[in-house]
């Protein structure tokens, strides 16, 4: 999952599976629209199949209002499949 997110966000990953976007920005994560703290690498927390959609915002200028004011200038928004 980390490699997919890094590739889509034109960023990179480290050995722990952390994602870094543009200019080394470590993104704030949102899960179904709510802030989500990701303490462990995303690969250890989720599988790609868990998600219906992913939004990647690489800079503060791209962030929509509902995700602004976060701790960083970039964000990854994950939307899960709902049954």
PyMOL commands that set and color helices and strands:
alter all, ss='L'
color gray80, all
select helices_A, chain A and resi 2-8+22-24+42-45+48-50+65-67
alter helices_A, ss='H'
color red, helices_A
select strands_A, chain A and resi 12-13+19-20+28-31+34-36+51-57+75-80
alter strands_A, ss='S'
color yellow, strands_A
deselect
rebuild
show_as cartoon
